[in-house]
């Protein structure tokens, strides 16, 4: 008699379809599609150990079903109507499942548009001396810009303001705990989040040393307000110092390429702590506020795999804001415009991710650089969960 107590056909992340009659709460699951989230494996040390005896051969494969993957299952649509909630988990024998045929893992020309600029360009933008003026310090925002409050780069929106999508995500309770901002630029989003309750630490990294210097200077000005507010200014507004923002946690910044975050952060973490490398604390959330659409396909793939090594499995999230292919191609040069299909292919189970949602949004841009609708461009906002590999 064959031993079916350990799964050998399916692997974590496989997309599968139920091919046999399997009844759950009086409903037949045959025909539903889901994702493998756990498979029973025997002990490598002793294949005859008692663990195998404790496992029913019908429970060797654990599958999660999502209502979005089974749109035709409603009773109104003629399906089985097994979904009481958006998702549920059930257990199967391998003979009751088959691997669902996957679409070819290619990115078509329809999925992206626009030009990728060289890395040196993004570094050079911050190389020019840009003095951080005290009069540009907005007490309600906590960041400095030029003396006129204007944006200092082609993507900063001015006034030291964070992207509205970041503000919305925080207000929805999605940005909490330890947060990593990749491609943080001059630190606007980091400085905003550092002032918010529930954010226990915020770390930003960027490939441009000039951007990191500017972010650190902004933090210094907030931490040492007397160095940036003159006596005459204090006399004009006696409450200026008291109205300056305060940090729940001080933002930290480091220089790193998005394809080398793991190695760079690991080195910094080892220098700061005596504990073993495998014990270092992972992040609860990573945010990408306009970085991904600046990357080529090859670089983006490595980047996404790097992120997976820095985020807590099962509970960790990544939030990505990028320009959308809905922006007209005729008037668009750079950065790239991305589609939902591109994001789904990139943040796939093979790379350690499961896409939760992708929604349309508006991305704030510096005045004069927006679309015909104003200083905004059409964008996508994606949430993905770090899965257990």
C-alpha positions as CSV (number, residue, x, y, z in Angstrom):
1,X,0.0,0.0,0.0
2,X,1.4,3.4,-1.0
3,X,2.1,6.0,1.7
4,X,-0.1,9.0,1.1
5,X,0.6,10.7,4.4
6,X,3.1,13.1,2.9
7,X,2.4,15.4,-0.1
8,X,4.8,14.9,-3.0
9,X,3.0,16.4,-6.0
10,X,2.1,19.9,-4.9
11,X,4.3,22.7,-3.6
12,X,3.5,25.9,-1.7
13,X,1.9,28.5,-3.9
14,X,0.7,26.2,-6.5
15,X,-2.6,27.2,-8.1
16,X,-4.9,24.1,-8.0
17,X,-8.4,23.1,-9.0
18,X,-10.6,20.5,-7.2
19,X,-11.4,17.6,-9.6
20,X,-13.3,15.3,-7.2
21,X,-16.5,15.5,-5.3
22,X,-15.4,17.0,-1.9
23,X,-18.2,18.2,0.4
24,X,-17.9,21.1,2.9
25,X,-20.9,22.0,5.0
26,X,-23.2,20.4,2.5
27,X,-21.6,22.2,-0.5
28,X,-19.6,20.5,-3.2
29,X,-16.1,22.1,-3.8
30,X,-15.5,20.4,-7.1
31,X,-14.5,22.9,-9.8
32,X,-13.2,25.6,-7.3
33,X,-9.7,27.0,-7.7
34,X,-7.3,28.0,-4.9
35,X,-3.7,28.3,-3.7
36,X,-1.7,25.7,-1.8
37,X,-0.7,27.2,1.5
38,X,0.7,24.1,3.3
39,X,1.7,20.5,2.4
40,X,2.5,17.8,4.9
41,X,6.1,16.6,4.7
42,X,7.6,13.7,6.6
43,X,10.6,14.1,8.9
44,X,13.8,13.9,6.9
45,X,15.6,12.3,9.9
46,X,13.2,9.4,10.4
47,X,10.6,8.8,7.6
48,X,8.9,6.2,9.8
49,X,8.4,8.5,12.8
50,X,5.0,8.7,14.5
51,X,4.2,12.0,12.9
52,X,3.2,10.2,9.7
53,X,0.7,8.1,11.6
54,X,-1.0,11.2,12.9
55,X,-1.8,12.6,9.5
56,X,-4.8,11.5,7.5
57,X,-4.0,10.9,3.9
58,X,-7.0,13.1,3.0
59,X,-5.5,16.1,4.8
60,X,-2.1,16.2,3.2
61,X,-2.7,19.4,1.1
62,X,-4.1,22.7,2.6
63,X,-5.7,25.0,0.1
64,X,-7.0,28.5,0.5
65,X,-9.9,29.6,-1.7
66,X,-10.7,33.3,-2.5
67,X,-14.0,34.5,-3.7
68,X,-12.2,36.7,-6.3
69,X,-10.7,33.5,-7.9
70,X,-14.1,31.9,-8.2
71,X,-16.4,34.6,-9.6
72,X,-18.8,32.0,-11.1
73,X,-19.4,30.2,-7.9
74,X,-22.4,32.2,-6.7
75,X,-25.7,30.3,-6.6
76,X,-27.1,33.1,-8.8
77,X,-24.4,32.2,-11.4
78,X,-25.2,28.6,-11.2
79,X,-22.3,27.7,-8.9
80,X,-22.2,25.9,-5.6
81,X,-22.4,29.0,-3.4
82,X,-19.9,27.8,-0.9
83,X,-18.5,31.3,0.0
84,X,-19.9,32.6,3.3
85,X,-16.8,34.9,3.5
86,X,-14.3,36.2,1.1
87,X,-11.9,33.3,1.8
88,X,-11.7,29.9,3.4
89,X,-9.3,27.0,3.9
90,X,-9.9,23.3,3.3
91,X,-7.9,20.1,3.3
92,X,-7.4,17.6,0.5
93,X,-5.8,14.4,-0.7
94,X,-3.4,14.9,-3.6
95,X,-5.7,12.7,-5.8
96,X,-8.5,15.3,-5.4
97,X,-6.5,18.2,-6.9
98,X,-4.8,19.1,-10.2
99,X,-2.4,21.9,-10.8
100,X,-4.2,24.8,-12.6
101,X,-2.6,25.7,-15.9
102,X,-0.8,29.0,-15.5
103,X,-0.6,31.7,-18.0
104,X,2.8,32.1,-19.6
105,X,5.0,34.3,-17.3
106,X,5.7,37.0,-19.9
107,X,5.1,40.7,-19.8
108,X,3.5,42.0,-23.0
109,X,4.1,45.3,-24.5
110,X,0.6,46.3,-23.5
111,X,1.6,45.9,-19.8
112,X,4.1,48.7,-19.7
113,X,5.0,52.0,-21.5
114,X,7.5,54.7,-21.2
115,X,11.2,55.0,-20.9
116,X,13.6,53.8,-18.2
117,X,16.2,56.5,-17.3
118,X,19.7,55.6,-16.2
119,X,20.5,55.4,-12.5
120,X,23.0,58.3,-12.7
121,X,20.2,60.6,-13.6
122,X,18.4,60.0,-10.3
123,X,21.6,60.5,-8.4
124,X,22.5,63.7,-10.3
125,X,19.2,65.4,-9.4
126,X,20.3,65.6,-5.8
127,X,23.9,66.4,-6.6
128,X,23.2,70.1,-7.1
129,X,23.4,72.0,-3.9
130,X,19.9,72.7,-2.7
131,X,19.8,74.6,0.5
132,X,17.1,73.6,3.0
133,X,15.6,76.9,4.0
134,X,14.1,77.4,7.5
135,X,11.2,79.4,6.0
136,X,10.2,76.4,4.1
137,X,9.7,74.4,7.3
138,X,6.0,73.6,7.6
139,X,5.2,72.8,11.2
140,X,2.2,70.7,10.2
141,X,4.3,68.6,7.8
142,X,7.7,68.4,9.3
143,X,10.0,68.9,6.3
144,X,11.8,71.7,4.6
145,X,12.0,72.7,1.0
146,X,13.2,75.8,-0.8
147,X,12.5,79.2,0.6
148,X,9.5,79.5,-1.6
149,X,8.2,76.0,-0.6
150,X,8.6,74.8,-4.2
151,X,9.5,71.3,-5.2
152,X,13.2,70.6,-5.4
153,X,13.1,67.7,-7.8
154,X,11.0,66.7,-10.8
155,X,8.9,64.4,-8.5
156,X,8.7,66.1,-5.1
157,X,5.4,67.8,-4.7
158,X,6.6,70.7,-2.6
159,X,6.2,71.9,0.9
160,X,7.8,68.7,2.3
161,X,4.4,67.0,1.8
162,X,4.0,63.2,1.7
163,X,2.1,61.5,-1.2
164,X,-1.7,61.6,-0.5
165,X,-1.8,57.9,-1.1
166,X,0.6,57.4,1.8
167,X,-1.5,59.6,4.0
168,X,-4.7,57.7,3.1
169,X,-3.0,54.3,3.7
170,X,-2.0,55.5,7.2
171,X,-5.4,56.8,8.0
172,X,-6.9,53.5,6.9
173,X,-4.7,51.8,9.5
174,X,-2.5,50.0,7.0
175,X,0.8,51.6,7.8
176,X,1.8,50.5,11.3
177,X,4.8,48.9,13.1
178,X,8.2,48.7,11.5
179,X,8.2,50.4,8.1
180,X,10.7,50.5,5.2
181,X,10.4,53.1,2.5
182,X,12.5,52.1,-0.5
183,X,13.3,55.0,-2.9
184,X,12.6,57.4,-0.1
185,X,14.1,60.4,-1.8
186,X,14.4,63.4,0.5
187,X,12.4,61.6,3.2
188,X,8.9,63.3,3.0
189,X,7.0,60.1,3.6
190,X,9.3,58.9,6.3
191,X,9.1,62.2,8.2
192,X,5.4,62.2,8.0
193,X,5.0,58.6,9.3
194,X,7.6,59.2,12.0
195,X,5.1,61.6,13.6
196,X,2.2,59.1,13.6
197,X,1.0,56.9,16.4
198,X,1.5,53.2,15.8
199,X,4.6,53.6,13.7
200,X,7.3,52.0,15.9
201,X,10.2,52.6,13.5
202,X,10.7,54.1,10.0
203,X,13.7,53.4,7.8
204,X,14.2,55.0,4.4
205,X,16.8,54.1,1.7
206,X,17.6,55.6,-1.7
207,X,20.3,55.1,-4.3
208,X,21.1,58.9,-4.3
209,X,23.5,60.0,-1.5
210,X,22.3,63.6,-2.0
211,X,18.7,62.5,-1.2
212,X,19.8,60.8,2.0
213,X,21.8,63.9,3.1
214,X,18.8,66.1,2.5
215,X,16.5,63.7,4.4
216,X,18.9,63.6,7.3
217,X,19.1,67.4,7.3
218,X,15.4,67.7,7.4
219,X,15.2,65.5,10.5
220,X,18.0,67.5,12.1
221,X,16.1,70.7,11.6
222,X,13.0,69.2,13.3
223,X,15.0,67.7,16.2
224,X,16.9,71.0,16.7
225,X,14.3,73.7,15.9
226,X,16.4,76.5,17.4
227,X,18.9,76.1,14.6
228,X,16.4,76.7,11.9
229,X,14.0,79.4,13.4
230,X,15.5,82.8,14.0
231,X,14.8,85.0,17.1
232,X,12.8,87.4,14.9
233,X,10.7,84.6,13.6
234,X,10.0,83.4,17.1
235,X,8.9,86.9,18.1
236,X,6.5,87.0,15.1
237,X,5.0,83.7,16.2
238,X,5.6,82.8,19.8
239,X,4.1,79.4,19.3
240,X,6.4,78.5,16.4
241,X,8.6,76.2,18.5
242,X,5.7,74.5,20.3
243,X,3.9,73.9,17.0
244,X,6.9,72.1,15.4
245,X,6.2,68.4,14.8
246,X,7.5,65.7,17.2
247,X,8.6,62.2,16.4
248,X,7.2,59.1,17.9
249,X,10.2,57.5,16.4
250,X,13.2,59.1,14.7
251,X,13.5,58.3,11.0
252,X,16.7,56.5,9.9
253,X,18.2,56.6,6.4
254,X,20.8,54.8,4.5
255,X,22.1,54.7,0.9
256,X,21.3,51.6,-1.1
257,X,20.3,50.4,-4.5
258,X,16.9,48.7,-4.6
259,X,18.6,45.5,-5.8
260,X,21.1,45.4,-2.9
261,X,18.8,46.4,0.0
262,X,19.2,43.1,1.8
263,X,23.0,43.1,1.9
264,X,23.3,46.8,2.7
265,X,20.7,46.7,5.5
266,X,22.2,43.5,6.9
267,X,25.6,45.1,7.2
268,X,24.1,48.2,8.9
269,X,22.1,46.0,11.3
270,X,25.1,43.9,12.2
271,X,27.2,47.0,12.9
272,X,24.5,48.3,15.3
273,X,23.6,45.0,17.0
274,X,25.4,42.1,18.6
275,X,22.7,39.5,17.8
276,X,22.9,36.9,15.1
277,X,22.0,38.0,11.6
278,X,19.1,35.5,11.4
279,X,17.5,37.1,14.5
280,X,17.3,40.6,13.1
281,X,13.8,42.0,13.1
282,X,12.0,42.1,9.8
283,X,9.7,44.9,8.6
284,X,5.9,44.8,9.0
285,X,5.4,47.0,6.0
286,X,7.4,48.3,3.0
287,X,6.3,51.2,0.9
288,X,7.2,52.1,-2.7
289,X,6.1,55.6,-3.5
290,X,7.0,56.0,-7.2
291,X,10.1,53.8,-7.4
292,X,9.0,50.7,-9.3
293,X,7.9,52.5,-12.4
294,X,11.5,53.8,-12.7
295,X,13.0,50.3,-13.0
296,X,13.5,47.9,-16.0
297,X,11.9,44.5,-15.9
298,X,15.1,42.7,-14.8
299,X,15.9,45.2,-12.1
300,X,12.3,45.1,-10.9
301,X,12.4,41.3,-10.5
302,X,15.5,41.4,-8.3
303,X,14.1,44.3,-6.3
304,X,10.8,42.4,-5.5
305,X,12.8,39.3,-4.5
306,X,14.9,41.6,-2.2
307,X,11.7,43.0,-0.6
308,X,10.5,39.5,0.2
309,X,13.6,38.9,2.3
310,X,13.0,41.9,4.5
311,X,9.2,41.6,5.2
312,X,7.6,39.4,7.8
313,X,6.1,36.2,6.3
314,X,2.3,35.8,6.4
315,X,1.6,39.2,8.0
316,X,4.0,41.5,6.1
317,X,2.7,43.9,3.4
318,X,4.1,45.9,0.6
319,X,2.3,49.0,-0.8
320,X,3.3,50.3,-4.3
321,X,2.2,53.4,-6.0
322,X,3.1,53.7,-9.7
323,X,1.9,55.4,-12.8
324,X,-0.7,53.6,-14.8
325,X,-1.0,52.6,-18.5
326,X,-4.2,54.6,-18.5
327,X,-2.1,57.8,-18.9
328,X,-2.1,58.6,-22.6
329,X,1.0,57.2,-24.4
330,X,1.2,60.0,-26.9
331,X,2.2,62.6,-24.3
332,X,4.3,60.3,-22.0
333,X,8.0,59.8,-22.1
334,X,9.2,58.7,-18.6
335,X,9.1,57.0,-16.2
336,X,7.2,53.9,-17.2
337,X,3.5,53.4,-17.1
338,X,2.5,50.0,-15.6
339,X,-0.6,47.8,-15.8
340,X,-2.4,45.7,-13.1
341,X,-1.3,42.6,-15.1
342,X,2.3,43.6,-14.8
343,X,2.1,44.1,-11.1
344,X,0.4,40.7,-10.7
345,X,3.1,39.0,-12.7
346,X,5.9,40.7,-10.7
347,X,4.4,40.2,-7.2
348,X,3.7,36.5,-7.8
349,X,4.0,33.5,-5.5
350,X,7.3,32.5,-7.2
351,X,8.7,35.8,-5.9
352,X,7.2,35.4,-2.4
353,X,4.1,37.6,-2.8
354,X,0.3,37.4,-3.2
355,X,-1.5,40.5,-4.6
356,X,-4.4,41.5,-2.3
357,X,-5.7,44.5,-4.3
358,X,-4.9,46.9,-7.1
359,X,-6.9,50.1,-7.4
360,X,-6.9,53.2,-9.5
361,X,-5.8,56.4,-7.9
362,X,-4.4,59.9,-8.6
363,X,-0.7,60.5,-8.1
364,X,0.3,64.0,-7.0
365,X,3.0,65.6,-9.0
366,X,4.9,69.0,-8.9
367,X,2.8,71.9,-10.4
368,X,3.2,72.0,-14.2
369,X,4.2,68.3,-14.5
370,X,0.7,66.7,-14.2
371,X,-1.6,65.5,-16.9
372,X,-4.3,67.6,-18.5
373,X,-6.3,67.0,-15.3
374,X,-3.8,69.2,-13.4
375,X,-0.8,68.3,-11.2
376,X,-1.8,64.7,-10.9
377,X,-1.4,61.6,-13.1
378,X,-3.4,58.4,-13.2
379,X,-1.8,55.7,-11.1
380,X,-2.2,52.3,-9.5
381,X,-2.0,51.6,-5.8
382,X,-1.2,47.9,-5.0
383,X,-1.3,46.0,-1.7
384,X,0.5,42.6,-1.6
385,X,1.0,40.1,1.2
386,X,4.3,38.3,1.9
387,X,3.5,34.6,1.7
388,X,5.3,31.8,3.5
389,X,7.6,30.0,1.1
